[in-house]
């Protein structure tokens, strides 16, 4: 056992480091959702392992620091286990803040619908990220049973859909009566 240089064991140790960093760092969400070992036989030590990391935070700086720390940990694990490490960035999206005025208006509309607003950062890439570069944007989310998201098993509660529609009606009424909003959007 002491002569082995198991790439899969190194990857597994690093995946636990990814989970540990996210658990101890407020606001960080990280996922290793892909892991491949080669040759992939039950009784053969993995000579190669590939993993893909998705890491998110509302702050670009905090996300970058976390990625840098995880690369340092991967380097350390690889050196200690006698395996070679290569990594590359496939996609790095900047955090996009939603419009504070619209977010506040959504909060008021949610309250008018009889619900308690809950603010959260969304790590997933949404159309609002692209729209927010051109016009004010904000989002309303519905809870999903079991927290299942971006999956064919994702669902919502029918009562929540009704509340979201009510919230949308309140929001549109508020915005139509808002001089601040109309002044922002009617400029040429």
Secondary structure as UniProt FT lines:
FT   TURN            2..3
FT   HELIX           7..24
FT   TURN            26..27
FT   STRAND          29..38
FT   TURN            42..43
FT   STRAND          48..56
FT   HELIX           60..81
FT   HELIX           100..112
FT   TURN            113..114
FT   HELIX           127..131
FT   TURN            132..134
FT   HELIX           145..147
FT   TURN            152..153
FT   HELIX           158..176
FT   HELIX           179..185
//
